[in-house]
């Protein structure tokens, strides 16, 4: 990716027009606006007043969680003393580009706001590391398996049209794995996720076949932690670790809960989860042994 200089001499690499590009642009722009605000000693409250917004709106902007109006960015740059057009234009360009909606926004009616953020970050990640123990990770699920998981979780409380739309969203996310800028996915599955059947033998047979195929992808590392391993380090449950090519975007850990999600981006927190994933990988079956286990389980269905 190319780089360009922005206010204060900082270099920001241009972001490809990928599915997660708008999310990355918002995060990059927000981080630069925060840096400029802090450099000139302006409070969030003062910044909010200058664009007729609240302090919390400035906080969300600086975290990249909302879209940007170029006019607001222009006013903030003026407040922060950035008047040179050569310094302003790269940031204004980011503001204009960040307003482009991702493909997943067409699913807003079935997509919780906290998960919209994750889908955008997932689409922008360079590396995805994940541990699952309840079911196969969403990026690797077949359509029939995804439907069975969804129906099991909601037990008839969702209308058919919503179920179909949620499945379409899940399948849409999977296109990421074969895209031009496909990330590397390191997925560690607990054996329990494979033993727990969703949808019956036929559905599971198709899912095992899909996992075997995915395990051959050059950008996917698939491992299973077998029951024979006994206890292991992932005592806190499932998690996903996202790493990005852009140095300005911190790596983060995503923890999904029943009614929301946590995004951890402190260096020590991310490092702790990376250590758990590394140790899980050491105790899990290697890629070849994982394939043998999948094939054996498929034969025994």
Residue frames as qw, qx, qy, qz and C-alpha x, y, z in Angstrom:
[[0.000, 0.887, 0.462, 0.000, 0.00, 0.00, 0.00],
 [0.369, 0.550, -0.043, 0.748, 1.15, 3.52, -0.67],
 [0.393, -0.552, -0.464, 0.570, 1.70, 6.13, 2.02],
 [0.152, 0.726, 0.197, 0.641, 0.93, 9.81, 2.29],
 [0.295, -0.022, -0.469, 0.832, 1.88, 12.53, 4.76],
 [0.255, -0.773, -0.502, -0.292, -0.82, 14.13, 6.87],
 [0.208, -0.886, 0.091, -0.404, -0.92, 16.81, 9.52],
 [0.604, -0.706, 0.363, -0.071, 2.08, 16.77, 11.79],
 [0.206, 0.629, -0.733, -0.158, 4.21, 14.74, 9.39],
 [0.610, -0.106, 0.756, -0.215, 2.60, 11.41, 10.22],
 [0.267, 0.218, -0.762, -0.548, 2.46, 8.83, 7.44],
 [0.676, 0.137, 0.546, -0.476, -0.79, 6.97, 6.87],
 [0.169, -0.079, 0.871, 0.455, -0.88, 4.13, 4.40],
 [0.533, 0.092, -0.247, -0.804, -3.70, 4.25, 1.90],
 [0.526, 0.007, 0.782, -0.334, -6.37, 1.62, 2.51],
 [0.030, -0.034, -0.837, -0.545, -7.51, -0.71, -0.28],
 [0.554, -0.046, -0.057, -0.830, -11.16, -0.51, -1.27],
 [0.295, -0.047, -0.954, 0.012, -11.92, -3.84, 0.38],
 [0.454, -0.589, -0.617, -0.257, -14.98, -4.80, 2.36],
 [0.563, -0.638, -0.364, 0.378, -13.44, -3.54, 5.59],
 [0.453, 0.315, 0.048, 0.833, -11.86, -0.46, 4.04],
 [0.207, -0.724, -0.167, -0.636, -14.39, 2.01, 5.39],
 [0.754, -0.633, -0.175, 0.034, -13.99, 0.65, 8.92],
 [0.742, -0.110, -0.034, 0.660, -10.20, 0.95, 8.69],
 [0.233, 0.517, 0.129, 0.814, -10.47, 4.48, 7.33],
 [0.445, -0.782, -0.188, -0.394, -12.70, 5.54, 10.22],
 [0.809, -0.505, -0.097, 0.285, -10.26, 4.11, 12.76],
 [0.624, 0.127, 0.062, 0.769, -7.28, 5.76, 11.07],
 [0.020, 0.646, 0.173, 0.744, -9.04, 9.09, 10.80],
 [0.603, -0.745, -0.209, -0.195, -10.28, 8.93, 14.38],
 [0.799, -0.351, -0.087, 0.481, -6.82, 8.18, 15.73],
 [0.449, 0.285, 0.096, 0.842, -5.33, 11.11, 13.82],
 [0.221, -0.729, -0.209, -0.613, -8.03, 13.51, 15.02],
 [0.732, -0.651, -0.185, 0.075, -7.43, 12.40, 18.61],
 [0.722, -0.102, -0.018, 0.684, -3.69, 12.95, 18.23],
 [0.211, 0.487, 0.157, 0.833, -4.20, 16.43, 16.79],
 [0.446, -0.766, -0.249, -0.389, -6.70, 17.35, 19.52],
 [0.785, -0.539, -0.132, 0.276, -4.36, 16.23, 22.27],
 [0.623, 0.149, 0.036, 0.767, -1.39, 18.02, 20.69],
 [0.050, 0.497, 0.091, 0.861, -3.15, 21.38, 20.85],
 [0.077, -0.066, -0.683, 0.724, -4.67, 20.82, 24.29],
 [0.499, -0.136, -0.193, -0.834, -8.35, 20.87, 23.26],
 [0.396, -0.020, 0.819, -0.415, -10.79, 18.86, 25.38],
 [0.082, 0.289, 0.900, 0.316, -13.40, 16.54, 23.89],
 [0.059, 0.733, 0.574, -0.360, -16.08, 18.85, 25.24],
 [0.020, 0.682, -0.163, -0.712, -14.54, 21.84, 23.43],
 [0.061, -0.147, 0.795, 0.585, -14.18, 19.84, 20.24],
 [0.102, 0.483, 0.869, 0.037, -17.78, 18.73, 20.43],
 [0.070, 0.761, 0.326, -0.556, -18.98, 22.29, 20.92],
 [0.031, -0.501, 0.428, 0.752, -17.15, 23.39, 17.77],
 [0.167, 0.005, -0.811, -0.560, -19.14, 20.97, 15.59],
 [0.605, -0.167, 0.021, -0.779, -22.42, 21.19, 17.53],
 [0.792, -0.041, -0.601, -0.101, -21.98, 17.71, 18.99],
 [0.729, -0.661, 0.079, -0.163, -21.54, 16.09, 22.39],
 [0.203, -0.689, 0.695, -0.026, -18.34, 15.00, 24.09],
 [0.723, -0.039, 0.686, -0.068, -19.44, 11.37, 23.63],
 [0.735, 0.662, 0.130, -0.069, -19.82, 11.96, 19.88],
 [0.206, 0.836, -0.508, 0.022, -16.19, 13.10, 19.72],
 [0.492, -0.413, 0.759, -0.103, -15.18, 10.00, 21.67],
 [0.807, 0.287, 0.511, -0.079, -17.02, 7.73, 19.21],
 [0.558, 0.818, -0.134, -0.049, -15.47, 9.58, 16.27],
 [0.023, -0.767, 0.638, -0.056, -11.97, 9.17, 17.68],
 [0.584, -0.194, 0.783, -0.093, -12.59, 5.44, 18.16],
 [0.160, 0.206, -0.743, -0.617, -13.79, 5.15, 14.57],
 [0.181, 0.275, 0.922, -0.203, -17.22, 3.90, 15.60],
 [0.371, 0.744, 0.419, -0.364, -19.26, 6.41, 13.61],
 [0.583, 0.510, 0.341, 0.533, -19.07, 7.83, 10.12],
 [0.311, -0.445, -0.053, 0.838, -17.59, 11.29, 9.54],
 [0.358, 0.879, 0.315, -0.001, -19.08, 14.33, 7.88],
 [0.626, 0.312, 0.036, 0.714, -16.36, 16.11, 5.89],
 [0.081, -0.803, -0.059, -0.587, -17.69, 19.44, 7.19],
 [0.713, -0.698, 0.016, -0.065, -17.20, 18.32, 10.80],
 [0.853, -0.098, 0.075, 0.507, -13.69, 17.09, 10.06],
 [0.386, 0.588, 0.082, 0.706, -12.87, 20.40, 8.34],
 [0.337, -0.836, -0.014, -0.432, -14.12, 22.36, 11.37],
 [0.839, -0.520, 0.054, 0.147, -12.12, 20.18, 13.77],
 [0.758, 0.186, 0.068, 0.622, -8.96, 20.58, 11.71],
 [0.107, 0.746, 0.028, 0.657, -9.40, 24.35, 11.83],
 [0.613, -0.756, 0.022, -0.228, -9.89, 24.17, 15.61],
 [0.886, -0.323, 0.135, 0.305, -6.72, 22.08, 15.90],
 [0.140, -0.819, 0.312, 0.460, -4.71, 24.60, 13.90],
 [0.537, 0.017, 0.709, 0.457, -4.36, 22.50, 10.72],
 [0.345, 0.764, 0.149, -0.524, -4.83, 25.12, 8.01],
 [0.010, 0.490, -0.684, -0.541, -2.42, 24.00, 5.29],
 [0.806, 0.282, -0.069, -0.516, -4.45, 22.42, 2.47],
 [0.551, 0.406, -0.729, -0.028, -1.70, 19.86, 1.83],
 [0.004, 0.149, -0.869, 0.472, -2.13, 18.64, 5.40],
 [0.539, 0.141, 0.401, -0.727, -5.93, 18.89, 5.47],
 [0.649, 0.312, -0.389, -0.574, -6.74, 17.15, 2.18],
 [0.369, 0.156, -0.916, 0.005, -5.54, 13.61, 3.08],
 [0.102, 0.150, 0.795, -0.578, -7.73, 13.67, 6.19],
 [0.524, 0.340, 0.116, -0.773, -10.71, 15.08, 4.32],
 [0.540, 0.277, -0.683, -0.406, -10.24, 12.34, 1.74],
 [0.168, 0.000, -0.948, 0.269, -10.34, 9.77, 4.51],
 [0.322, 0.247, 0.514, -0.756, -13.55, 11.38, 5.82],
 [0.602, 0.335, -0.236, -0.685, -15.23, 11.15, 2.43],
 [0.505, 0.223, -0.815, -0.179, -14.12, 7.55, 1.89],
 [0.001, 0.041, -0.879, 0.475, -15.09, 6.43, 5.40],
 [0.527, 0.181, 0.293, -0.777, -18.75, 7.13, 4.75],
 [0.559, 0.202, -0.661, -0.458, -18.95, 4.30, 2.20],
 [0.790, -0.251, 0.325, -0.456, -21.18, 1.60, 3.65],
 [0.140, -0.307, 0.935, 0.104, -19.87, -1.97, 3.86],
 [0.426, -0.070, -0.749, -0.503, -21.82, -4.74, 2.15],
 [0.285, -0.271, -0.873, 0.288, -23.07, -5.95, 5.54],
 [0.142, 0.142, 0.293, -0.935, -25.02, -2.74, 6.16],
 [0.521, -0.072, -0.484, -0.700, -27.85, -4.15, 4.06],
 [0.599, -0.261, -0.756, 0.034, -28.35, -6.60, 6.94],
 [0.003, -0.312, 0.418, -0.853, -28.73, -3.91, 9.60],
 [0.666, -0.312, -0.076, -0.674, -32.25, -5.06, 10.42],
 [0.951, -0.215, -0.212, -0.064, -30.93, -8.43, 11.66],
 [0.691, 0.242, -0.355, 0.581, -27.43, -7.39, 12.69],
 [0.482, -0.796, -0.258, 0.261, -26.88, -6.04, 16.23],
 [0.177, 0.961, -0.168, 0.128, -24.92, -2.78, 16.26],
 [0.488, -0.693, 0.527, 0.061, -22.14, -4.34, 18.36],
 [0.785, 0.030, 0.570, 0.243, -21.69, -7.08, 15.75],
 [0.523, 0.841, 0.104, 0.094, -21.63, -4.62, 12.84],
 [0.122, -0.890, 0.438, 0.026, -18.37, -3.31, 14.26],
 [0.659, -0.329, 0.665, 0.129, -16.94, -6.82, 14.41],
 [0.765, 0.467, 0.423, 0.133, -17.87, -7.68, 10.81],
 [0.330, 0.934, -0.113, 0.079, -16.12, -4.51, 9.61],
 [0.300, -0.757, 0.580, 0.005, -13.00, -5.27, 11.63],
 [0.791, -0.038, 0.605, 0.080, -13.00, -8.91, 10.56],
 [0.692, 0.667, 0.246, 0.126, -13.13, -7.83, 6.92],
 [0.197, 0.932, -0.265, 0.146, -10.15, -5.51, 7.47],
 [0.677, -0.598, 0.426, 0.044, -7.96, -7.91, 9.45],
 [0.392, 0.624, -0.661, -0.139, -4.71, -9.33, 8.14],
 [0.331, 0.105, -0.923, 0.167, -4.71, -12.24, 10.61],
 [0.687, -0.381, -0.012, -0.619, -7.60, -13.82, 12.51],
 [0.267, 0.162, -0.911, 0.269, -6.92, -16.19, 15.39],
 [0.635, -0.302, -0.004, -0.711, -9.86, -17.88, 17.07],
 [0.051, 0.061, -0.968, 0.240, -10.79, -20.57, 19.57],
 [0.641, -0.154, -0.176, -0.731, -14.27, -22.15, 19.52],
 [0.063, -0.121, 0.954, -0.266, -15.74, -24.82, 21.75],
 [0.531, 0.294, 0.511, -0.609, -19.50, -24.63, 21.15],
 [0.758, 0.542, 0.358, -0.063, -19.67, -24.95, 17.38],
 [0.659, 0.212, 0.309, 0.652, -17.63, -24.55, 14.20],
 [0.147, -0.452, -0.017, 0.880, -16.50, -20.96, 13.64],
 [0.472, 0.693, 0.339, -0.428, -18.90, -18.92, 11.52],
 [0.235, 0.705, -0.467, -0.479, -16.35, -18.37, 8.74],
 [0.041, 0.283, -0.937, -0.202, -16.15, -22.15, 8.23],
 [0.496, 0.229, 0.714, -0.439, -19.81, -23.15, 8.56],
 [0.070, 0.223, 0.796, 0.558, -21.82, -24.68, 5.73],
 [0.357, -0.251, -0.189, -0.879, -25.24, -23.20, 4.96],
 [0.713, -0.344, -0.545, -0.276, -27.11, -26.18, 6.41],
 [0.591, -0.203, -0.556, 0.548, -24.96, -26.25, 9.55],
 [0.055, 0.101, -0.168, 0.979, -25.38, -22.49, 10.04],
 [0.525, -0.326, -0.331, -0.713, -29.13, -22.86, 9.75],
 [0.737, -0.319, -0.595, 0.039, -29.17, -25.71, 12.28],
 [0.422, -0.084, -0.445, 0.785, -27.06, -23.68, 14.74],
 [0.149, -0.182, -0.012, -0.972, -29.34, -20.67, 14.35],
 [0.644, -0.341, -0.433, -0.531, -32.57, -22.63, 14.76],
 [0.686, -0.242, -0.614, 0.306, -31.16, -24.43, 17.77],
 [0.294, -0.017, -0.356, 0.887, -30.18, -21.19, 19.46],
 [0.267, -0.048, 0.028, -0.962, -33.47, -19.39, 18.88],
 [0.120, 0.219, 0.951, -0.183, -35.84, -22.38, 18.94],
 [0.100, 0.587, 0.748, 0.294, -38.49, -21.06, 16.59],
 [0.133, -0.762, -0.345, 0.532, -38.51, -17.51, 17.95],
 [0.061, -0.463, 0.357, 0.809, -37.17, -16.01, 14.71],
 [0.711, 0.551, 0.177, -0.398, -39.31, -15.65, 11.59],
 [0.859, 0.185, 0.372, 0.300, -38.11, -17.68, 8.62],
 [0.449, 0.841, 0.047, 0.299, -37.20, -14.54, 6.66],
 [0.244, -0.894, 0.353, -0.125, -34.87, -13.36, 9.44],
 [0.816, -0.290, 0.475, 0.157, -33.19, -16.76, 9.71],
 [0.764, 0.480, 0.288, 0.321, -32.54, -16.74, 5.96],
 [0.211, 0.933, -0.104, 0.271, -31.11, -13.24, 6.10],
 [0.507, -0.747, 0.430, -0.023, -28.80, -14.11, 8.99],
 [0.856, -0.018, 0.452, 0.252, -27.56, -17.15, 7.10],
 [0.586, 0.731, 0.145, 0.319, -26.95, -15.03, 4.00],
 [0.123, -0.940, 0.278, -0.153, -24.89, -12.64, 6.14],
 [0.717, -0.481, 0.494, 0.101, -22.80, -15.51, 7.49],
 [0.810, 0.288, 0.401, 0.316, -22.18, -16.88, 4.01],
 [0.328, 0.914, 0.010, 0.240, -21.32, -13.37, 2.82],
 [0.395, -0.831, 0.392, 0.011, -18.63, -13.12, 5.50],
 [0.846, -0.154, 0.463, 0.215, -17.04, -16.32, 4.19],
 [0.650, 0.722, 0.093, 0.219, -16.19, -14.68, 0.86],
 [0.192, -0.920, 0.341, -0.009, -13.44, -12.97, 2.82],
 [0.740, -0.375, 0.535, 0.159, -11.43, -16.21, 2.84],
 [0.690, 0.269, 0.516, 0.430, -11.11, -16.27, -0.94],
 [0.195, 0.968, 0.127, -0.091, -10.86, -12.53, -1.54],
 [0.582, 0.674, -0.214, 0.402, -7.87, -10.71, -3.03],
 [0.013, 0.610, -0.517, 0.600, -6.81, -9.53, 0.43],
 [0.835, -0.342, -0.396, -0.173, -7.78, -12.73, 2.25],
 [0.330, -0.735, 0.494, -0.326, -6.51, -12.83, 5.84],
 [0.420, 0.178, -0.880, 0.132, -4.76, -15.78, 7.44],
 [0.722, -0.433, -0.001, -0.540, -7.24, -17.63, 9.64],
 [0.270, 0.223, -0.887, 0.301, -5.89, -19.75, 12.48],
 [0.702, -0.336, -0.087, -0.622, -8.86, -21.62, 13.90],
 [0.124, 0.180, -0.923, 0.316, -8.50, -23.86, 16.93],
 [0.689, -0.287, -0.297, -0.596, -11.60, -25.96, 17.61],
 [0.419, -0.297, 0.757, -0.402, -12.31, -27.87, 20.77],
 [0.088, -0.028, -0.965, -0.246, -13.29, -31.46, 19.99],
 [0.201, 0.443, 0.718, -0.499, -16.61, -30.71, 21.69],
 [0.342, 0.532, -0.087, -0.770, -17.50, -28.38, 18.81],
 [0.355, 0.276, -0.761, -0.467, -17.20, -31.34, 16.43],
 [0.068, -0.128, -0.976, 0.160, -18.90, -33.93, 18.62],
 [0.282, 0.447, 0.515, -0.675, -21.96, -31.77, 19.19],
 [0.250, 0.292, 0.765, 0.517, -24.26, -32.48, 16.25],
 [0.289, 0.477, 0.173, -0.812, -26.36, -29.77, 14.64],
 [0.572, 0.435, -0.255, -0.647, -28.90, -30.82, 12.03],
 [0.946, 0.056, 0.275, -0.164, -28.19, -34.54, 12.04],
 [0.746, -0.204, 0.494, 0.397, -25.67, -36.84, 10.30],
 [0.590, 0.592, 0.375, 0.402, -26.14, -35.50, 6.78],
 [0.008, 0.985, -0.014, 0.171, -25.56, -31.92, 7.85],
 [0.560, -0.713, 0.387, 0.165, -22.53, -32.93, 9.90],
 [0.798, 0.110, 0.444, 0.392, -21.12, -35.00, 7.02],
 [0.420, 0.796, 0.198, 0.389, -21.27, -31.94, 4.78],
 [0.249, -0.950, 0.162, -0.092, -19.70, -29.81, 7.50],
 [0.738, -0.439, 0.427, 0.284, -16.82, -32.23, 8.02],
 [0.706, 0.406, 0.377, 0.441, -16.23, -32.32, 4.27],
 [0.165, 0.939, 0.064, 0.295, -16.12, -28.52, 4.24],
 [0.488, -0.819, 0.295, 0.065, -13.63, -28.42, 7.12],
 [0.803, -0.102, 0.440, 0.388, -11.40, -30.91, 5.34],
 [0.528, 0.665, 0.279, 0.449, -11.50, -28.71, 2.24],
 [0.113, -0.974, 0.058, -0.185, -10.80, -25.55, 4.24],
 [0.713, -0.594, 0.298, 0.225, -7.84, -27.24, 5.92],
 [0.749, 0.199, 0.360, 0.519, -6.15, -27.37, 2.51],
 [0.212, 0.946, 0.124, 0.212, -6.40, -23.61, 1.97],
 [0.626, 0.267, -0.277, 0.678, -2.97, -21.93, 2.16],
 [0.051, -0.480, 0.200, -0.852, -4.37, -19.09, 4.27],
 [0.742, -0.460, -0.018, -0.487, -6.16, -21.33, 6.80],
 [0.248, 0.280, -0.869, 0.324, -4.61, -23.25, 9.70],
 [0.749, -0.350, -0.155, -0.541, -7.14, -25.58, 11.29],
 [0.262, 0.241, -0.861, 0.362, -6.40, -27.48, 14.51],
 [0.712, -0.474, -0.341, -0.391, -8.45, -29.47, 17.01],
 [0.148, -0.460, 0.709, -0.514, -7.83, -29.75, 20.74],
 [0.608, -0.121, -0.751, -0.229, -8.79, -33.41, 21.48],
 [0.721, -0.600, -0.068, -0.340, -10.57, -34.61, 24.59],
 [0.906, -0.085, -0.254, 0.327, -7.50, -36.72, 25.31],
 [0.337, 0.517, -0.252, 0.745, -5.61, -33.50, 26.01],
 [0.409, -0.506, -0.618, 0.440, -7.67, -33.01, 29.16],
 [0.095, -0.909, -0.245, 0.325, -7.77, -29.51, 30.57],
 [0.585, 0.338, 0.178, 0.715, -6.13, -26.66, 28.71],
 [0.289, -0.168, -0.190, 0.923, -5.35, -22.96, 28.95],
 [0.174, -0.284, -0.356, -0.873, -8.55, -21.55, 27.34],
 [0.147, -0.352, -0.839, 0.389, -10.51, -21.74, 30.56],
 [0.156, 0.392, 0.233, -0.876, -12.26, -18.43, 29.85],
 [0.597, 0.544, 0.552, -0.205, -13.98, -19.76, 26.70],
 [0.616, 0.524, 0.410, 0.422, -14.18, -18.74, 23.06],
 [0.117, -0.815, 0.047, 0.565, -12.41, -15.66, 21.71],
 [0.694, 0.595, 0.227, 0.336, -11.18, -14.10, 18.48],
 [0.426, -0.617, 0.157, 0.643, -7.93, -12.20, 18.02],
 [0.557, 0.780, 0.243, 0.153, -7.72, -9.72, 15.14],
 [0.484, -0.485, 0.232, 0.690, -4.46, -8.29, 13.82],
 [0.452, 0.859, 0.210, -0.117, -4.17, -5.57, 11.18],
 [0.723, 0.316, 0.110, 0.604, -1.61, -4.58, 8.59],
 [0.071, 0.821, 0.021, 0.566, -1.99, -0.88, 9.43],
 [0.476, 0.046, -0.571, 0.668, 0.35, 0.07, 12.26],
 [0.189, -0.274, 0.168, -0.928, -2.07, 2.78, 13.39],
 [0.762, -0.285, -0.226, -0.536, -4.77, 0.20, 14.23],
 [0.290, -0.458, 0.771, -0.335, -4.19, -1.72, 17.46],
 [0.386, -0.045, -0.911, -0.141, -4.63, -5.48, 17.53],
 [0.501, -0.258, 0.294, -0.772, -7.71, -6.45, 19.47],
 [0.026, -0.079, -0.990, 0.111, -9.56, -9.31, 21.10],
 [0.526, -0.186, -0.254, -0.790, -13.26, -9.85, 20.47],
 [0.015, 0.077, 0.931, -0.356, -15.33, -11.55, 23.17],
 [0.411, -0.286, -0.471, -0.726, -18.96, -12.19, 22.27],
 [0.151, 0.067, 0.770, -0.617, -21.59, -12.28, 24.98],
 [0.214, 0.491, 0.843, -0.050, -25.33, -12.95, 25.02],
 [0.174, 0.888, 0.418, -0.082, -26.44, -9.36, 24.48],
 [0.105, 0.968, -0.207, -0.094, -23.25, -7.60, 23.42],
 [0.878, 0.244, -0.141, 0.387, -19.52, -7.90, 22.97],
 [0.442, -0.817, 0.160, 0.335, -16.24, -6.73, 24.45],
 [0.685, 0.645, -0.112, 0.320, -13.38, -5.33, 22.38],
 [0.649, -0.679, 0.122, 0.321, -10.06, -5.45, 24.21],
 [0.634, 0.711, -0.066, 0.298, -7.19, -3.48, 22.70],
 [0.350, -0.853, 0.387, -0.035, -4.75, -2.89, 25.56],
 [0.444, 0.591, -0.673, -0.026, -1.38, -4.36, 24.67],
 [0.160, -0.312, 0.875, -0.333, -1.14, -6.57, 27.75],
 [0.713, 0.178, 0.467, -0.491, -4.66, -7.96, 27.20],
 [0.752, 0.547, -0.247, -0.274, -4.02, -8.79, 23.56],
 [0.248, 0.553, -0.787, 0.120, -0.68, -10.38, 24.48],
 [0.453, -0.171, 0.766, -0.423, -2.38, -12.57, 27.10],
 [0.813, 0.342, 0.283, -0.377, -4.88, -13.92, 24.57],
 [0.590, 0.640, -0.477, -0.124, -2.15, -14.40, 21.97],
 [0.065, -0.453, 0.856, -0.239, -0.25, -16.46, 24.53],
 [0.664, 0.069, 0.618, -0.416, -3.35, -18.59, 25.16],
 [0.790, 0.533, -0.042, -0.300, -3.83, -19.15, 21.41],
 [0.353, 0.641, -0.682, 0.021, -0.17, -20.09, 21.01],
 [0.256, -0.289, 0.865, -0.321, -0.34, -22.56, 23.88],
 [0.776, 0.263, 0.374, -0.435, -3.60, -23.99, 22.54],
 [0.679, 0.614, -0.343, -0.210, -1.88, -24.55, 19.19],
 [0.105, 0.530, -0.827, 0.158, 0.94, -26.40, 20.96],
 [0.414, -0.068, 0.822, -0.385, -1.47, -28.73, 22.78],
 [0.746, 0.412, 0.146, -0.503, -3.80, -29.22, 19.80],
 [0.812, 0.166, 0.497, 0.258, -3.39, -31.79, 17.05],
 [0.161, -0.400, 0.415, 0.801, -1.25, -30.55, 14.20],
 [0.505, 0.389, -0.192, -0.746, -2.83, -29.88, 10.82],
 [0.430, 0.202, -0.829, -0.294, -2.27, -33.39, 9.46],
 [0.092, -0.139, -0.923, 0.347, -3.56, -35.10, 12.63],
 [0.354, 0.335, 0.330, -0.809, -6.56, -32.75, 12.61],
 [0.542, 0.290, -0.472, -0.631, -7.41, -33.89, 9.10],
 [0.334, 0.051, -0.941, -0.012, -7.17, -37.53, 10.18],
 [0.106, 0.241, 0.744, -0.614, -9.50, -36.91, 13.12],
 [0.465, 0.356, 0.019, -0.811, -12.03, -35.11, 10.89],
 [0.509, 0.230, -0.703, -0.440, -11.95, -37.97, 8.38],
 [0.200, -0.051, -0.950, 0.235, -12.40, -40.58, 11.14],
 [0.240, 0.310, 0.554, -0.734, -15.31, -38.68, 12.71],
 [0.508, 0.329, -0.264, -0.751, -16.92, -38.33, 9.32],
 [0.417, 0.124, -0.871, -0.228, -16.70, -42.09, 8.68],
 [0.137, -0.167, -0.890, 0.401, -18.37, -42.81, 12.02],
 [0.369, 0.049, 0.092, -0.924, -21.42, -40.60, 11.46]]
